[in-house]
Amino acid sequence: MKYNDKLILTSVLLKAKQLKESGVGRLFFASMDKSDLQPTAHRPKMARYYNEAGLVFVPNFVLPDSPANPAGHAPVSGAP
């Protein structure tokens, strides 16, 4: 796993654990481009970390396509 992936995963797991300890119910994490962040049977240590943090990984997550300029919404970047 690359350094940035470790950094992201550590941050997510720490925050999830804090939220779990504060009483937040179900927690989910999805990565759109990194299967390295998914816990699997071949990564029992990572799976344990997810479990301890109360975090569920959402596999195959894809954001839905949206229209370029939905009616009634201004462009985000200020572009026409």
C-alpha positions as CSV (number, residue, x, y, z in Angstrom):
1,M,0.0,0.0,0.0
2,K,1.3,3.4,-0.9
3,Y,2.1,6.1,1.7
4,N,-0.9,8.3,0.7
5,D,-3.3,5.3,0.9
6,K,-2.0,4.5,4.4
7,L,-2.5,8.1,5.4
8,I,-6.0,8.3,4.1
9,L,-7.0,4.9,5.6
10,T,-5.5,5.8,9.0
11,S,-7.3,9.1,9.1
12,V,-10.6,7.5,8.1
13,L,-10.2,4.7,10.7
14,L,-9.3,7.0,13.5
15,K,-12.3,9.3,12.8
16,A,-14.6,6.3,12.5
17,K,-13.4,5.0,15.8
18,Q,-14.0,8.4,17.5
19,L,-17.5,8.5,16.0
20,K,-18.3,5.0,17.1
21,E,-17.1,5.8,20.7
22,S,-19.3,8.9,20.7
23,G,-22.4,6.8,19.9
24,V,-22.8,7.2,16.2
25,G,-24.5,4.3,14.7
26,R,-23.6,2.8,11.3
27,L,-20.5,4.2,9.5
28,F,-19.6,3.6,5.9
29,F,-16.5,4.3,3.8
30,A,-16.3,4.2,0.0
31,S,-13.3,4.7,-2.3
32,M,-13.9,5.4,-5.9
33,D,-10.5,4.6,-7.2
34,K,-8.5,2.5,-4.7
35,S,-9.3,-1.1,-4.1
36,D,-6.2,-1.0,-1.9
37,L,-8.4,0.5,0.8
38,Q,-10.9,-2.4,0.8
39,P,-10.6,-5.0,3.5
40,T,-10.6,-8.6,2.2
41,A,-10.0,-12.1,3.4
42,H,-6.4,-11.7,2.2
43,R,-6.0,-8.6,4.4
44,P,-7.2,-9.9,7.9
45,K,-5.4,-7.1,9.7
46,M,-7.1,-4.4,7.7
47,A,-10.5,-6.2,8.1
48,R,-9.9,-6.2,11.9
49,Y,-9.2,-2.5,11.9
50,Y,-12.4,-1.8,10.0
51,N,-14.3,-4.0,12.4
52,E,-12.8,-2.3,15.5
53,A,-13.7,1.1,14.1
54,G,-17.3,0.0,13.3
55,L,-16.7,0.9,9.7
56,V,-18.3,-0.8,6.7
57,F,-16.5,-0.6,3.3
58,V,-18.8,0.0,0.4
59,P,-17.4,-1.8,-2.6
60,N,-17.8,-0.7,-6.2
61,F,-19.0,2.7,-5.3
62,V,-19.7,5.0,-8.2
63,L,-21.1,8.5,-8.1
64,P,-24.2,8.9,-10.4
65,D,-23.9,10.9,-13.5
66,S,-25.4,14.4,-13.2
67,P,-26.5,16.8,-15.9
68,A,-23.9,19.5,-16.8
69,N,-26.1,22.3,-15.5
70,P,-29.3,21.2,-13.7
71,A,-32.2,23.6,-14.1
72,G,-32.1,26.3,-11.5
73,H,-28.5,25.7,-10.3
74,A,-25.6,28.0,-11.0
75,P,-22.3,26.6,-12.3
76,V,-20.0,25.7,-9.4
77,S,-16.8,27.1,-10.8
78,G,-18.2,30.3,-12.2
79,A,-17.9,28.9,-15.7
80,P,-20.7,29.8,-18.1
